């Protein structure tokens, strides 16, 4: 599975959840979604990622380079989790979410 444009890119240029302009909006099948916004009030960039039914987390960045780096790293971390997660490992999921939120 790969990350793909959310809803064929219809949200690009629209106002996102952090009241910024959506630059990139992607989904990972029916399991996760990530959105990069710019000009979010007094915050230059916001990256919001959700794993459906599990968590939503927003990270912030002060430059385009920092935002793109976080965006790519967050996508990769979530992809690794979803590709390798097994239901019997639910106990470890809380630890993963704590580490993810502390990292970003």
C-alpha positions as CSV (number, residue, x, y, z in Angstrom):
1,X,0.0,0.0,0.0
2,X,1.1,3.6,-0.7
3,X,0.2,7.1,0.4
4,X,-2.1,8.7,-2.1
5,X,-3.8,12.0,-2.6
6,X,-6.9,12.4,-0.4
7,X,-10.1,12.6,-2.4
8,X,-8.2,13.2,-5.6
9,X,-6.6,16.4,-4.2
10,X,-9.9,18.3,-3.7
11,X,-8.7,19.7,-0.4
12,X,-5.6,21.4,-1.8
13,X,-5.8,25.2,-1.4
14,X,-8.8,24.9,1.0
15,X,-8.7,25.8,4.7
16,X,-7.6,22.9,6.9
17,X,-8.2,21.8,10.5
18,X,-5.5,24.2,11.8
19,X,-7.1,27.1,9.8
20,X,-4.2,27.2,7.3
21,X,-4.1,26.5,3.6
22,X,-3.8,22.8,2.7
23,X,-0.6,22.2,0.7
24,X,-0.6,18.4,0.7
25,X,-3.3,15.9,1.9
26,X,-2.8,12.2,1.6
27,X,-4.3,8.9,2.9
28,X,-2.8,5.5,3.5
29,X,-5.6,3.3,2.4
30,X,-8.5,3.5,4.8
31,X,-6.1,3.5,7.8
32,X,-4.5,7.0,8.1
33,X,-4.5,10.5,6.8
34,X,-1.8,13.3,6.9
35,X,-2.2,17.0,6.0
36,X,0.3,19.7,5.6
37,X,-1.0,23.3,6.0
38,X,0.7,26.7,5.7
39,X,-0.2,30.1,7.2
40,X,-2.0,28.7,10.3
41,X,-2.5,32.0,12.1
42,X,0.7,32.8,13.9
43,X,2.1,29.3,13.1
44,X,3.9,29.0,9.7
45,X,3.2,25.3,9.1
46,X,1.1,22.5,10.7
47,X,1.2,18.8,10.0
48,X,-1.8,16.8,11.2
49,X,-1.8,13.0,11.1
50,X,-4.6,10.7,12.1
51,X,-4.7,6.9,12.4
52,X,-8.4,6.2,12.0
53,X,-10.0,5.1,15.2
54,X,-6.8,5.4,17.2
55,X,-5.2,8.9,17.3
56,X,-4.8,12.3,15.9
57,X,-1.7,14.4,16.4
58,X,-0.6,17.8,15.1
59,X,3.0,19.0,14.8
60,X,4.2,22.5,14.0
61,X,7.1,23.8,12.0
62,X,8.6,27.3,11.5
63,X,10.0,26.8,8.0
64,X,9.1,25.0,4.8
65,X,12.1,22.7,5.0
66,X,11.3,21.7,8.6
67,X,7.7,21.1,7.7
68,X,8.6,18.9,4.7
69,X,11.1,16.9,6.8
70,X,8.6,16.3,9.6
71,X,5.8,15.5,7.1
72,X,8.0,12.8,5.4
73,X,9.2,11.3,8.7
74,X,5.7,11.2,10.2
75,X,4.4,9.4,7.1
76,X,7.2,6.9,7.2
77,X,6.8,6.2,11.0
78,X,3.0,5.7,10.6
79,X,3.5,3.5,7.5
80,X,5.9,1.3,9.4
81,X,3.5,0.9,12.3
82,X,0.5,0.1,10.1
83,X,2.4,-2.3,7.9
84,X,3.8,-4.3,10.9
85,X,1.2,-3.9,13.6
86,X,-0.6,-7.0,14.8
87,X,-3.6,-7.0,17.0
88,X,-1.9,-9.0,19.7
89,X,0.6,-6.2,20.1
90,X,-2.0,-3.7,21.4
91,X,-0.1,-3.3,24.7
92,X,2.8,-1.8,22.8
93,X,0.6,0.6,20.9
94,X,0.3,3.1,23.7
95,X,4.0,3.2,24.0
96,X,4.4,3.8,20.3
97,X,1.8,6.7,20.4
98,X,3.6,8.3,23.3
99,X,7.0,8.1,21.6
100,X,5.5,9.4,18.3
101,X,3.9,12.4,20.0
102,X,7.0,13.2,22.0
103,X,9.1,13.0,18.8
104,X,6.9,15.3,16.8
